[in-house]
Amino acid sequence: MSENEMGSERDDADAGADADVATGRVPCWRGRAVAFAPLDVDDAELMHGWRSDPVAAHEIGLWPRSLSALRERLERDRDDHDRDDFLVLLPDGTPIGHIALVDQDMVDGTAEVLLMMDPGYRGRSHGTDALDALTDFAFGELPMQRLQAVTHTTNTAALTVLARAGFVQEGIRRSACLHRGRRLDVAVLSLLRGEWEALARPRSWDA
Protein backbone atom coordinates (compact mmCIF):
# COMPACT_ATOMS: atom_id res chain seq x y z
CA MET A 1 0.00 0.00 0.00
CA SER A 2 1.39 3.42 -0.97
CA GLU A 3 1.80 6.35 1.40
CA ASN A 4 -0.91 8.21 -0.53
CA GLU A 5 -3.32 5.32 -0.03
CA MET A 6 -2.53 5.24 3.68
CA GLY A 7 -3.17 8.97 3.89
CA SER A 8 -6.47 8.52 2.06
CA GLU A 9 -7.54 5.83 4.51
CA ARG A 10 -6.70 8.10 7.45
CA ASP A 11 -8.73 10.91 5.86
CA ASP A 12 -11.70 8.54 5.40
CA ALA A 13 -11.46 7.42 9.02
CA ASP A 14 -11.27 11.03 10.24
CA ALA A 15 -14.28 11.93 8.09
CA GLY A 16 -16.22 9.02 9.52
CA ALA A 17 -15.36 10.06 13.07
CA ASP A 18 -16.44 13.65 12.33
CA ALA A 19 -19.73 12.35 10.92
CA ASP A 20 -20.32 10.31 14.08
CA VAL A 21 -19.89 13.43 16.21
CA ALA A 22 -21.99 15.59 13.89
CA THR A 23 -24.94 13.22 13.80
CA GLY A 24 -24.77 12.20 17.43
CA ARG A 25 -24.67 8.53 16.40
CA VAL A 26 -21.90 6.41 17.87
CA PRO A 27 -21.58 3.20 15.82
CA CYS A 28 -21.30 0.01 17.82
CA TRP A 29 -20.61 -2.24 14.81
CA ARG A 30 -19.27 -1.65 11.31
CA GLY A 31 -19.65 -3.55 8.06
CA ARG A 32 -18.13 -3.00 4.63
CA ALA A 33 -20.17 0.06 3.66
CA VAL A 34 -22.54 0.58 6.58
CA ALA A 35 -22.41 0.86 10.35
CA PHE A 36 -24.86 0.07 13.16
CA ALA A 37 -25.93 2.29 16.03
CA PRO A 38 -28.31 1.21 18.81
CA LEU A 39 -31.95 2.04 18.08
CA ASP A 40 -33.41 4.56 20.51
CA VAL A 41 -36.96 5.51 21.44
CA ASP A 42 -36.34 8.93 19.88
CA ASP A 43 -35.97 7.16 16.52
CA ALA A 44 -39.71 6.42 16.51
CA GLU A 45 -40.55 9.23 14.07
CA LEU A 46 -37.86 8.06 11.64
CA MET A 47 -39.11 4.47 11.86
CA HIS A 48 -42.72 5.59 11.45
CA GLY A 49 -41.88 7.27 8.15
CA TRP A 50 -40.25 4.10 6.82
CA ARG A 51 -43.09 1.86 7.98
CA SER A 52 -45.70 4.15 6.41
CA ASP A 53 -44.17 3.85 2.94
CA PRO A 54 -46.75 2.01 0.79
CA VAL A 55 -44.15 -0.27 -0.83
CA ALA A 56 -42.75 -1.32 2.54
CA ALA A 57 -46.25 -1.80 3.95
CA HIS A 58 -47.12 -4.06 1.02
CA GLU A 59 -43.91 -6.08 0.94
CA ILE A 60 -43.52 -6.52 4.70
CA GLY A 61 -47.22 -6.73 5.45
CA LEU A 62 -47.17 -3.93 8.02
CA TRP A 63 -50.23 -2.03 9.08
CA PRO A 64 -48.95 1.51 9.78
CA ARG A 65 -49.88 2.38 13.34
CA SER A 66 -49.77 5.72 15.11
CA LEU A 67 -46.47 7.33 16.04
CA SER A 68 -47.34 7.14 19.73
CA ALA A 69 -48.06 3.40 19.45
CA LEU A 70 -44.71 2.83 17.75
CA ARG A 71 -42.92 4.84 20.42
CA GLU A 72 -44.57 2.73 23.14
CA ARG A 73 -43.48 -0.43 21.33
CA LEU A 74 -39.89 0.78 21.10
CA GLU A 75 -39.94 1.55 24.81
CA ARG A 76 -41.10 -2.00 25.53
CA ASP A 77 -38.51 -3.49 23.18
CA ARG A 78 -35.74 -1.55 24.90
CA ASP A 79 -36.17 -3.79 27.96
CA ASP A 80 -36.36 -7.00 25.91
CA HIS A 81 -33.08 -8.83 26.38
CA ASP A 82 -33.95 -11.33 23.64
CA ARG A 83 -33.49 -8.81 20.83
CA ASP A 84 -30.93 -6.33 19.49
CA ASP A 85 -32.18 -3.43 17.35
CA PHE A 86 -29.91 -1.18 15.29
CA LEU A 87 -30.13 1.77 12.94
CA VAL A 88 -28.25 1.18 9.69
CA LEU A 89 -25.98 4.14 8.97
CA LEU A 90 -24.03 5.32 5.95
CA PRO A 91 -20.38 6.38 6.50
CA ASP A 92 -21.53 10.00 6.88
CA GLY A 93 -23.92 8.99 9.68
CA THR A 94 -27.14 9.14 7.62
CA PRO A 95 -29.68 6.59 8.95
CA ILE A 96 -31.02 4.46 6.09
CA GLY A 97 -32.71 1.52 7.76
CA HIS A 98 -33.52 -0.67 10.73
CA ILE A 99 -32.09 -4.14 11.31
CA ALA A 100 -32.58 -6.48 14.25
CA LEU A 101 -31.95 -9.86 15.78
CA VAL A 102 -35.11 -10.95 17.58
CA ASP A 103 -36.30 -13.99 19.53
CA GLN A 104 -32.71 -14.78 20.50
CA ASP A 105 -32.29 -18.12 22.23
CA MET A 106 -28.76 -18.35 23.60
CA VAL A 107 -29.22 -21.98 24.64
CA ASP A 108 -30.31 -23.28 21.23
CA GLY A 109 -28.29 -20.60 19.42
CA THR A 110 -31.17 -19.35 17.25
CA ALA A 111 -32.57 -15.96 16.29
CA GLU A 112 -34.65 -14.29 13.58
CA VAL A 113 -33.45 -11.38 11.46
CA LEU A 114 -35.53 -8.32 10.52
CA LEU A 115 -34.59 -5.66 7.98
CA MET A 116 -36.36 -2.54 6.74
CA MET A 117 -34.70 0.03 4.49
CA ASP A 118 -35.44 3.69 3.84
CA PRO A 119 -37.35 3.81 0.50
CA GLY A 120 -34.79 6.24 -0.92
CA TYR A 121 -31.91 3.82 -0.40
CA ARG A 122 -33.34 0.59 -1.76
CA GLY A 123 -31.62 -1.18 -4.63
CA ARG A 124 -28.14 0.10 -3.80
CA SER A 125 -26.75 -3.04 -2.06
CA HIS A 126 -27.04 -1.39 1.37
CA GLY A 127 -29.48 -4.09 2.49
CA THR A 128 -27.03 -6.86 1.61
CA ASP A 129 -24.18 -5.02 3.36
CA ALA A 130 -26.33 -4.59 6.46
CA LEU A 131 -27.40 -8.23 6.48
CA ASP A 132 -23.80 -9.39 6.05
CA ALA A 133 -22.77 -7.21 8.99
CA LEU A 134 -25.60 -8.55 11.15
CA THR A 135 -24.75 -12.19 10.40
CA ASP A 136 -21.10 -11.44 11.26
CA PHE A 137 -22.29 -10.00 14.56
CA ALA A 138 -24.55 -12.98 15.28
CA PHE A 139 -21.97 -15.66 14.47
CA GLY A 140 -18.82 -13.74 15.38
CA GLU A 141 -19.86 -12.18 18.69
CA LEU A 142 -22.86 -14.25 19.78
CA PRO A 143 -23.17 -18.05 20.11
CA MET A 144 -25.68 -18.34 17.27
CA GLN A 145 -25.93 -21.54 15.26
CA ARG A 146 -28.95 -20.73 13.09
CA LEU A 147 -30.48 -17.50 11.84
CA GLN A 148 -33.96 -17.46 10.33
CA ALA A 149 -35.78 -15.01 8.09
CA VAL A 150 -39.37 -15.07 6.85
CA THR A 151 -41.01 -13.04 4.10
CA HIS A 152 -43.82 -13.24 1.59
CA THR A 153 -42.96 -15.44 -1.38
CA THR A 154 -43.85 -12.45 -3.59
CA ASN A 155 -41.28 -10.18 -1.92
CA THR A 156 -38.60 -10.71 -4.56
CA ALA A 157 -36.43 -7.82 -3.31
CA ALA A 158 -36.13 -9.33 0.17
CA LEU A 159 -35.57 -12.83 -1.20
CA THR A 160 -32.76 -11.51 -3.41
CA VAL A 161 -31.03 -9.74 -0.53
CA LEU A 162 -31.31 -12.82 1.68
CA ALA A 163 -29.90 -15.09 -1.03
CA ARG A 164 -26.94 -12.74 -1.58
CA ALA A 165 -26.21 -12.90 2.15
CA GLY A 166 -26.13 -16.71 2.01
CA PHE A 167 -29.59 -17.55 3.31
CA VAL A 168 -31.15 -20.73 1.92
CA GLN A 169 -34.89 -21.21 1.45
CA GLU A 170 -35.87 -24.28 3.40
CA GLY A 171 -39.62 -24.26 3.06
CA ILE A 172 -42.89 -22.43 2.49
CA ARG A 173 -45.67 -21.89 5.01
CA ARG A 174 -48.69 -22.05 2.76
CA SER A 175 -51.47 -19.48 3.23
CA ALA A 176 -49.71 -18.30 6.38
CA CYS A 177 -50.92 -14.70 6.45
CA LEU A 178 -53.71 -12.41 5.34
CA HIS A 179 -52.71 -9.23 3.53
CA ARG A 180 -54.93 -6.87 1.51
CA GLY A 181 -57.72 -9.43 1.38
CA ARG A 182 -55.55 -12.26 0.05
CA ARG A 183 -53.97 -15.28 1.69
CA LEU A 184 -50.23 -15.28 1.06
CA ASP A 185 -47.54 -17.93 1.33
CA VAL A 186 -44.51 -17.17 3.49
CA ALA A 187 -41.00 -18.35 2.64
CA VAL A 188 -38.77 -19.55 5.49
CA LEU A 189 -35.03 -19.07 4.98
CA SER A 190 -32.06 -19.82 7.18
CA LEU A 191 -28.32 -19.42 7.48
CA LEU A 192 -26.34 -21.91 9.57
CA ARG A 193 -23.02 -21.25 11.27
CA GLY A 194 -21.18 -23.67 8.98
CA GLU A 195 -22.64 -21.97 5.90
CA TRP A 196 -21.60 -18.56 7.21
CA GLU A 197 -18.08 -19.85 7.86
CA ALA A 198 -17.89 -21.08 4.25
CA LEU A 199 -18.84 -17.69 2.75
CA ALA A 200 -15.99 -16.31 0.65
CA ARG A 201 -16.16 -12.67 1.75
CA PRO A 202 -14.33 -10.47 4.28
CA ARG A 203 -15.87 -10.36 7.73
CA SER A 204 -16.94 -7.09 9.35
CA TRP A 205 -13.81 -6.97 11.49
CA ASP A 206 -11.64 -7.30 8.35
CA ALA A 207 -13.44 -4.65 6.30
Backbone as JSON, one array per atom type, in Angstrom:
{
  "sequence": "MSENEMGSERDDADAGADADVATGRVPCWRGRAVAFAPLDVDDAELMHGWRSDPVAAHEIGLWPRSLSALRERLERDRDDHDRDDFLVLLPDGTPIGHIALVDQDMVDGTAEVLLMMDPGYRGRSHGTDALDALTDFAFGELPMQRLQAVTHTTNTAALTVLARAGFVQEGIRRSACLHRGRRLDVAVLSLLRGEWEALARPRSWDA",
  "N": [[0.85, -1.2, 0.0], [0.58, 2.21, -0.87], [2.0, 5.34, 0.36], [0.28, 7.44, -0.18], [-2.16, 6.13, -0.38], [-2.42, 5.22, 2.22], [-2.65, 7.67, 3.52], [-5.06, 8.5, 2.44], [-6.79, 6.61, 3.52], [-6.62, 7.3, 6.23], [-7.75, 9.85, 6.11], [-10.37, 9.15, 5.36], [-11.15, 7.74, 7.63], [-11.0, 9.77, 9.56], [-12.98, 11.45, 8.56], [-15.2, 9.84, 8.88], [-15.28, 9.67, 11.67], [-15.76, 12.35, 12.3], [-18.31, 12.58, 11.2], [-19.74, 10.88, 12.87], [-19.68, 12.34, 15.25], [-21.01, 14.64, 14.43], [-23.59, 13.78, 13.78], [-24.44, 12.69, 16.11], [-24.57, 9.99, 16.44], [-23.16, 7.09, 17.61], [-21.43, 4.59, 16.31], [-21.74, 1.1, 16.95], [-21.02, -1.15, 15.68], [-19.49, -2.14, 12.66], [-19.77, -2.61, 9.14], [-18.94, -3.49, 5.75], [-19.76, -1.27, 4.11], [-21.56, 0.03, 5.65], [-22.7, 1.03, 8.93], [-23.67, 0.21, 12.32], [-25.84, 1.57, 14.77], [-27.14, 1.7, 18.08], [-30.68, 1.35, 18.3], [-32.95, 3.86, 19.33], [-35.54, 5.14, 21.47], [-36.21, 7.69, 20.64], [-35.98, 7.49, 17.94], [-38.36, 6.86, 16.87], [-40.03, 8.46, 15.21], [-38.59, 8.55, 12.81], [-38.58, 5.8, 12.15], [-41.32, 5.46, 11.87], [-41.9, 6.88, 9.55], [-40.6, 5.27, 7.63], [-42.02, 2.86, 7.91], [-44.51, 3.63, 7.08], [-44.37, 3.9, 4.39], [-45.83, 3.01, 1.32], [-44.86, 0.91, -0.32], [-43.16, -0.55, 1.37], [-45.05, -1.24, 3.33], [-46.66, -2.94, 1.84], [-44.86, -4.99, 0.97], [-43.74, -5.96, 3.37], [-45.94, -6.38, 4.87], [-46.96, -4.75, 6.83], [-49.11, -2.96, 9.01], [-49.52, 0.32, 9.12], [-49.19, 1.95, 12.14], [-50.05, 4.34, 14.74], [-47.82, 7.07, 15.56], [-47.38, 7.39, 18.29], [-48.06, 4.84, 19.25], [-46.04, 3.32, 18.09], [-43.82, 4.43, 19.35], [-44.32, 3.61, 22.0], [-44.05, 0.88, 21.64], [-41.34, 0.67, 20.98], [-40.25, 1.5, 23.38], [-41.0, -0.63, 25.02], [-39.59, -2.69, 23.76], [-37.01, -1.95, 24.31], [-36.4, -2.94, 26.8], [-36.31, -5.6, 26.33], [-34.45, -8.36, 26.49], [-34.01, -10.3, 24.67], [-33.58, -9.44, 22.14], [-31.86, -7.44, 19.69], [-31.69, -4.28, 18.43], [-30.91, -2.15, 15.72], [-29.98, 0.95, 14.12], [-29.28, 1.36, 10.71], [-26.51, 2.83, 9.29], [-25.05, 5.13, 6.96], [-21.61, 5.86, 5.9], [-21.39, 8.62, 6.41], [-23.01, 8.98, 8.53], [-25.74, 9.09, 8.03], [-28.94, 7.82, 8.69], [-30.33, 4.92, 7.31], [-31.93, 2.73, 7.55], [-33.44, -0.01, 9.43], [-32.39, -2.71, 11.38], [-32.46, -5.94, 12.89], [-31.93, -8.44, 15.42], [-34.03, -10.8, 16.62], [-36.03, -12.63, 19.04], [-34.0, -14.12, 20.29], [-32.35, -17.02, 21.28], [-30.18, -18.1, 23.44], [-29.43, -20.56, 24.36], [-30.24, -22.59, 22.51], [-29.09, -21.33, 20.4], [-30.31, -19.73, 18.38], [-31.99, -17.3, 16.28], [-34.04, -14.69, 14.85], [-33.93, -12.67, 11.92], [-34.57, -9.27, 11.1], [-35.24, -6.74, 8.7], [-35.5, -3.49, 7.44], [-35.54, -1.04, 5.02], [-34.87, 2.43, 4.29], [-36.98, 3.94, 1.92], [-35.71, 5.54, -0.04], [-33.2, 4.49, -0.32], [-33.19, 1.97, -1.32], [-32.23, -0.85, -3.35], [-29.51, -0.39, -3.7], [-27.58, -2.03, -2.75], [-27.18, -1.67, -0.05], [-28.8, -3.03, 1.74], [-27.93, -5.71, 1.55], [-25.28, -5.37, 2.46], [-25.82, -4.58, 5.09], [-27.13, -6.85, 6.09], [-25.11, -8.76, 5.84], [-23.32, -7.7, 7.72], [-24.83, -7.97, 10.05], [-25.09, -10.77, 10.26], [-22.44, -11.42, 10.64], [-22.07, -10.28, 13.15], [-23.86, -11.85, 14.64], [-22.83, -14.48, 14.42], [-20.15, -14.09, 14.92], [-19.86, -12.71, 17.33], [-21.85, -13.54, 19.02], [-23.28, -16.6, 20.33], [-24.6, -17.89, 18.13], [-26.16, -20.4, 16.15], [-27.97, -20.78, 14.19], [-29.69, -18.71, 11.99], [-32.78, -17.24, 11.17], [-35.08, -16.17, 8.64], [-38.11, -14.72, 7.51], [-40.45, -14.12, 4.91], [-42.88, -12.78, 2.6], [-43.61, -14.85, -0.2], [-43.8, -13.44, -2.51], [-42.2, -11.27, -2.24], [-39.81, -10.31, -3.84], [-37.56, -8.64, -3.75], [-36.64, -8.76, -1.07], [-36.12, -11.5, -0.91], [-34.05, -11.72, -2.74], [-32.0, -10.19, -1.53], [-31.6, -11.69, 0.81], [-30.71, -14.12, -0.29], [-28.29, -13.3, -1.45], [-26.86, -12.8, 0.84], [-26.39, -15.3, 1.73], [-28.44, -16.84, 2.75], [-30.61, -19.67, 2.76], [-33.46, -20.97, 1.21], [-35.7, -22.91, 2.93], [-38.23, -23.84, 3.11], [-41.84, -23.44, 2.67], [-44.47, -21.76, 4.17], [-47.62, -22.36, 3.71], [-50.33, -20.27, 2.75], [-50.07, -18.56, 4.98], [-50.52, -16.02, 5.96], [-52.7, -13.14, 6.08], [-53.19, -10.57, 3.85], [-54.14, -7.53, 2.54], [-56.61, -8.56, 1.79], [-56.01, -11.02, 0.68], [-54.83, -14.38, 0.93], [-51.55, -15.24, 1.67], [-48.53, -16.97, 0.85], [-45.68, -17.78, 2.85], [-42.23, -17.57, 2.8], [-39.63, -19.44, 4.31], [-36.43, -18.94, 5.38], [-32.97, -19.71, 6.04], [-29.76, -19.4, 7.67], [-26.96, -21.17, 8.49], [-24.38, -21.68, 10.97], [-22.11, -23.07, 9.93], [-22.47, -22.64, 7.2], [-22.21, -19.89, 7.06], [-19.53, -19.67, 7.85], [-18.34, -20.73, 5.6], [-18.66, -18.82, 3.66], [-17.26, -16.87, 1.12], [-16.14, -14.14, 1.71], [-14.94, -11.0, 3.04], [-14.99, -10.55, 6.59], [-16.83, -8.51, 8.94], [-15.01, -7.4, 10.79], [-12.73, -7.39, 9.33], [-13.09, -5.64, 7.32]],
  "CA": [[0.0, 0.0, 0.0], [1.39, 3.42, -0.97], [1.8, 6.35, 1.4], [-0.91, 8.21, -0.53], [-3.32, 5.32, -0.03], [-2.53, 5.24, 3.68], [-3.17, 8.97, 3.89], [-6.47, 8.52, 2.06], [-7.54, 5.83, 4.51], [-6.7, 8.1, 7.45], [-8.73, 10.91, 5.86], [-11.7, 8.54, 5.4], [-11.46, 7.42, 9.02], [-11.27, 11.03, 10.24], [-14.28, 11.93, 8.09], [-16.22, 9.02, 9.52], [-15.36, 10.06, 13.07], [-16.44, 13.65, 12.33], [-19.73, 12.35, 10.92], [-20.32, 10.31, 14.08], [-19.89, 13.43, 16.21], [-21.99, 15.59, 13.89], [-24.94, 13.22, 13.8], [-24.77, 12.2, 17.43], [-24.67, 8.53, 16.4], [-21.9, 6.41, 17.87], [-21.58, 3.2, 15.82], [-21.3, 0.01, 17.82], [-20.61, -2.24, 14.81], [-19.27, -1.65, 11.31], [-19.65, -3.55, 8.06], [-18.13, -3.0, 4.63], [-20.17, 0.06, 3.66], [-22.54, 0.58, 6.58], [-22.41, 0.86, 10.35], [-24.86, 0.07, 13.16], [-25.93, 2.29, 16.03], [-28.31, 1.21, 18.81], [-31.95, 2.04, 18.08], [-33.41, 4.56, 20.51], [-36.96, 5.51, 21.44], [-36.34, 8.93, 19.88], [-35.97, 7.16, 16.52], [-39.71, 6.42, 16.51], [-40.55, 9.23, 14.07], [-37.86, 8.06, 11.64], [-39.11, 4.47, 11.86], [-42.72, 5.59, 11.45], [-41.88, 7.27, 8.15], [-40.25, 4.1, 6.82], [-43.09, 1.86, 7.98], [-45.7, 4.15, 6.41], [-44.17, 3.85, 2.94], [-46.75, 2.01, 0.79], [-44.15, -0.27, -0.83], [-42.75, -1.32, 2.54], [-46.25, -1.8, 3.95], [-47.12, -4.06, 1.02], [-43.91, -6.08, 0.94], [-43.52, -6.52, 4.7], [-47.22, -6.73, 5.45], [-47.17, -3.93, 8.02], [-50.23, -2.03, 9.08], [-48.95, 1.51, 9.78], [-49.88, 2.38, 13.34], [-49.77, 5.72, 15.11], [-46.47, 7.33, 16.04], [-47.34, 7.14, 19.73], [-48.06, 3.4, 19.45], [-44.71, 2.83, 17.75], [-42.92, 4.84, 20.42], [-44.57, 2.73, 23.14], [-43.48, -0.43, 21.33], [-39.89, 0.78, 21.1], [-39.94, 1.55, 24.81], [-41.1, -2.0, 25.53], [-38.51, -3.49, 23.18], [-35.74, -1.55, 24.9], [-36.17, -3.79, 27.96], [-36.36, -7.0, 25.91], [-33.08, -8.83, 26.38], [-33.95, -11.33, 23.64], [-33.49, -8.81, 20.83], [-30.93, -6.33, 19.49], [-32.18, -3.43, 17.35], [-29.91, -1.18, 15.29], [-30.13, 1.77, 12.94], [-28.25, 1.18, 9.69], [-25.98, 4.14, 8.97], [-24.03, 5.32, 5.95], [-20.38, 6.38, 6.5], [-21.53, 10.0, 6.88], [-23.92, 8.99, 9.68], [-27.14, 9.14, 7.62], [-29.68, 6.59, 8.95], [-31.02, 4.46, 6.09], [-32.71, 1.52, 7.76], [-33.52, -0.67, 10.73], [-32.09, -4.14, 11.31], [-32.58, -6.48, 14.25], [-31.95, -9.86, 15.78], [-35.11, -10.95, 17.58], [-36.3, -13.99, 19.53], [-32.71, -14.78, 20.5], [-32.29, -18.12, 22.23], [-28.76, -18.35, 23.6], [-29.22, -21.98, 24.64], [-30.31, -23.28, 21.23], [-28.29, -20.6, 19.42], [-31.17, -19.35, 17.25], [-32.57, -15.96, 16.29], [-34.65, -14.29, 13.58], [-33.45, -11.38, 11.46], [-35.53, -8.32, 10.52], [-34.59, -5.66, 7.98], [-36.36, -2.54, 6.74], [-34.7, 0.03, 4.49], [-35.44, 3.69, 3.84], [-37.35, 3.81, 0.5], [-34.79, 6.24, -0.92], [-31.91, 3.82, -0.4], [-33.34, 0.59, -1.76], [-31.62, -1.18, -4.63], [-28.14, 0.1, -3.8], [-26.75, -3.04, -2.06], [-27.04, -1.39, 1.37], [-29.48, -4.09, 2.49], [-27.03, -6.86, 1.61], [-24.18, -5.02, 3.36], [-26.33, -4.59, 6.46], [-27.4, -8.23, 6.48], [-23.8, -9.39, 6.05], [-22.77, -7.21, 8.99], [-25.6, -8.55, 11.15], [-24.75, -12.19, 10.4], [-21.1, -11.44, 11.26], [-22.29, -10.0, 14.56], [-24.55, -12.98, 15.28], [-21.97, -15.66, 14.47], [-18.82, -13.74, 15.38], [-19.86, -12.18, 18.69], [-22.86, -14.25, 19.78], [-23.17, -18.05, 20.11], [-25.68, -18.34, 17.27], [-25.93, -21.54, 15.26], [-28.95, -20.73, 13.09], [-30.48, -17.5, 11.84], [-33.96, -17.46, 10.33], [-35.78, -15.01, 8.09], [-39.37, -15.07, 6.85], [-41.01, -13.04, 4.1], [-43.82, -13.24, 1.59], [-42.96, -15.44, -1.38], [-43.85, -12.45, -3.59], [-41.28, -10.18, -1.92], [-38.6, -10.71, -4.56], [-36.43, -7.82, -3.31], [-36.13, -9.33, 0.17], [-35.57, -12.83, -1.2], [-32.76, -11.51, -3.41], [-31.03, -9.74, -0.53], [-31.31, -12.82, 1.68], [-29.9, -15.09, -1.03], [-26.94, -12.74, -1.58], [-26.21, -12.9, 2.15], [-26.13, -16.71, 2.01], [-29.59, -17.55, 3.31], [-31.15, -20.73, 1.92], [-34.89, -21.21, 1.45], [-35.87, -24.28, 3.4], [-39.62, -24.26, 3.06], [-42.89, -22.43, 2.49], [-45.67, -21.89, 5.01], [-48.69, -22.05, 2.76], [-51.47, -19.48, 3.23], [-49.71, -18.3, 6.38], [-50.92, -14.7, 6.45], [-53.71, -12.41, 5.34], [-52.71, -9.23, 3.53], [-54.93, -6.87, 1.51], [-57.72, -9.43, 1.38], [-55.55, -12.26, 0.05], [-53.97, -15.28, 1.69], [-50.23, -15.28, 1.06], [-47.54, -17.93, 1.33], [-44.51, -17.17, 3.49], [-41.0, -18.35, 2.64], [-38.77, -19.55, 5.49], [-35.03, -19.07, 4.98], [-32.06, -19.82, 7.18], [-28.32, -19.42, 7.48], [-26.34, -21.91, 9.57], [-23.02, -21.25, 11.27], [-21.18, -23.67, 8.98], [-22.64, -21.97, 5.9], [-21.6, -18.56, 7.21], [-18.08, -19.85, 7.86], [-17.89, -21.08, 4.25], [-18.84, -17.69, 2.75], [-15.99, -16.31, 0.65], [-16.16, -12.67, 1.75], [-14.33, -10.47, 4.28], [-15.87, -10.36, 7.73], [-16.94, -7.09, 9.35], [-13.81, -6.97, 11.49], [-11.64, -7.3, 8.35], [-13.44, -4.65, 6.3]],
  "C": [[0.88, 1.24, 0.0], [1.09, 4.37, 0.17], [0.56, 7.17, 1.11], [-2.17, 7.45, -0.15], [-3.53, 5.32, 1.47], [-3.1, 6.56, 4.15], [-4.64, 9.08, 3.59], [-7.31, 7.76, 3.06], [-7.68, 6.6, 5.81], [-7.74, 9.2, 7.29], [-10.14, 10.36, 5.94], [-12.1, 8.25, 6.84], [-11.8, 8.69, 9.79], [-12.64, 11.57, 9.85], [-15.4, 11.15, 8.75], [-16.41, 9.39, 10.98], [-16.08, 11.4, 13.2], [-17.93, 13.48, 12.11], [-20.43, 11.79, 12.15], [-20.64, 11.4, 15.09], [-21.01, 14.34, 15.73], [-23.41, 15.06, 14.0], [-25.36, 12.75, 15.18], [-24.92, 10.7, 17.51], [-23.28, 7.94, 16.64], [-22.05, 4.96, 17.43], [-21.03, 2.2, 16.83], [-20.82, -1.18, 17.01], [-20.49, -1.68, 13.4], [-19.17, -2.8, 10.33], [-18.78, -2.98, 6.96], [-18.47, -1.55, 4.29], [-21.21, 0.7, 4.56], [-22.04, 0.37, 8.01], [-23.74, 0.73, 11.09], [-24.73, 0.97, 14.37], [-27.17, 1.78, 16.76], [-29.56, 2.04, 18.51], [-32.44, 2.63, 19.39], [-34.89, 4.92, 20.36], [-37.18, 6.77, 20.61], [-36.28, 8.71, 18.38], [-37.35, 6.75, 16.02], [-40.24, 7.16, 15.28], [-39.88, 8.78, 12.76], [-38.41, 6.71, 11.2], [-40.53, 4.55, 11.32], [-42.8, 5.99, 9.98], [-41.57, 6.1, 7.24], [-41.39, 3.1, 6.76], [-44.34, 2.32, 7.24], [-45.56, 4.17, 4.89], [-45.04, 2.73, 2.35], [-46.07, 0.76, 0.26], [-43.72, -1.16, 0.33], [-43.96, -1.99, 3.2], [-46.76, -3.01, 3.17], [-46.17, -5.24, 1.11], [-43.74, -6.75, 2.3], [-44.84, -6.95, 5.34], [-47.52, -5.96, 6.72], [-48.45, -3.12, 7.9], [-49.73, -0.8, 9.82], [-49.8, 1.95, 10.96], [-49.47, 3.8, 13.69], [-48.33, 5.84, 15.62], [-46.36, 7.04, 17.53], [-47.31, 5.64, 20.03], [-46.69, 2.81, 19.14], [-43.7, 3.21, 18.83], [-43.08, 3.94, 21.65], [-43.96, 1.35, 22.9], [-41.96, -0.41, 21.45], [-39.46, 0.84, 22.56], [-40.02, 0.16, 25.43], [-39.92, -2.85, 25.03], [-37.17, -3.17, 23.82], [-35.39, -2.43, 26.1], [-36.21, -5.28, 27.63], [-34.94, -7.48, 25.64], [-32.92, -9.93, 25.33], [-33.89, -10.73, 22.23], [-32.44, -7.7, 20.85], [-31.39, -5.56, 18.26], [-31.14, -2.36, 17.02], [-30.46, -0.31, 14.17], [-28.98, 1.44, 11.99], [-27.81, 2.56, 9.23], [-25.03, 4.08, 7.78], [-22.75, 5.85, 6.61], [-20.49, 7.81, 7.02], [-22.51, 10.12, 8.04], [-25.39, 9.03, 9.32], [-27.83, 7.81, 7.94], [-30.49, 6.17, 7.74], [-31.83, 3.19, 6.32], [-32.66, 1.02, 9.19], [-33.24, -2.15, 10.53], [-32.06, -4.68, 12.73], [-32.38, -7.98, 14.27], [-33.0, -10.01, 16.87], [-35.29, -12.42, 17.95], [-35.0, -14.77, 19.71], [-32.81, -15.84, 21.6], [-30.82, -18.51, 22.36], [-28.45, -19.8, 23.91], [-29.2, -22.77, 23.34], [-29.47, -22.6, 20.16], [-29.08, -20.21, 18.18], [-31.67, -17.93, 17.41], [-33.19, -15.71, 14.92], [-34.14, -12.91, 13.22], [-34.59, -10.58, 10.86], [-34.75, -7.22, 9.83], [-35.62, -4.8, 7.28], [-35.5, -1.36, 6.32], [-35.52, 1.28, 4.19], [-35.76, 3.56, 2.35], [-36.35, 4.45, -0.46], [-33.45, 5.55, -1.1], [-32.03, 2.35, -0.78], [-32.62, 0.39, -3.09], [-30.2, -0.7, -4.8], [-27.14, -0.82, -3.08], [-26.56, -2.75, -0.58], [-27.69, -2.48, 2.23], [-28.6, -5.32, 2.63], [-25.85, -6.58, 2.54], [-24.62, -5.09, 4.82], [-26.56, -6.01, 6.95], [-26.1, -9.0, 6.69], [-23.22, -8.98, 7.4], [-23.52, -7.83, 10.18], [-25.26, -10.03, 11.34], [-23.35, -12.33, 10.99], [-21.21, -11.19, 12.76], [-22.88, -11.22, 15.28], [-23.64, -14.2, 15.45], [-20.58, -15.36, 15.03], [-18.75, -13.27, 16.81], [-20.87, -12.88, 19.6], [-22.78, -15.74, 19.45], [-24.27, -18.61, 19.21], [-25.23, -19.49, 16.37], [-26.85, -21.49, 14.04], [-29.67, -19.39, 13.13], [-31.62, -17.78, 10.87], [-34.5, -16.13, 9.83], [-37.05, -15.5, 7.41], [-39.86, -13.86, 6.07], [-42.01, -13.62, 3.12], [-43.06, -13.82, 0.4], [-42.98, -14.49, -2.58], [-42.88, -11.29, -3.38], [-39.91, -10.5, -2.53], [-37.37, -9.9, -4.12], [-35.81, -8.4, -2.05], [-35.49, -10.69, -0.07], [-34.21, -12.72, -1.88], [-31.68, -11.11, -2.43], [-30.62, -10.9, 0.37], [-30.42, -13.85, 0.98], [-28.47, -14.59, -1.18], [-26.16, -12.84, -0.28], [-25.99, -14.35, 2.57], [-27.29, -17.49, 2.57], [-30.16, -18.53, 2.27], [-32.63, -20.92, 2.25], [-35.08, -22.67, 1.8], [-37.32, -24.75, 3.4], [-40.57, -23.1, 2.86], [-44.04, -22.76, 3.43], [-46.84, -21.42, 4.16], [-49.83, -21.3, 3.45], [-51.29, -19.06, 4.68], [-50.14, -16.93, 6.88], [-51.97, -14.1, 5.52], [-53.2, -11.0, 5.11], [-53.48, -8.69, 2.34], [-55.98, -7.81, 0.91], [-57.31, -10.73, 0.74], [-54.73, -13.07, 1.05], [-52.64, -15.4, 0.96], [-49.39, -16.38, 1.68], [-46.35, -17.17, 1.9], [-43.32, -18.1, 3.32], [-40.2, -18.3, 3.94], [-37.35, -19.81, 5.0], [-34.15, -19.13, 6.21], [-30.61, -19.76, 6.72], [-27.72, -20.09, 8.7], [-24.89, -21.46, 9.76], [-22.01, -21.8, 10.26], [-21.26, -23.04, 7.61], [-22.04, -20.57, 5.93], [-20.08, -18.67, 7.17], [-17.53, -20.11, 6.46], [-18.03, -19.92, 3.25], [-17.5, -17.06, 2.4], [-16.08, -14.79, 0.56], [-15.47, -12.21, 3.02], [-15.39, -10.35, 5.37], [-15.86, -8.87, 8.14], [-15.67, -6.58, 9.99], [-12.59, -6.89, 10.57], [-11.88, -6.19, 7.34], [-12.69, -3.34, 6.53]]
}
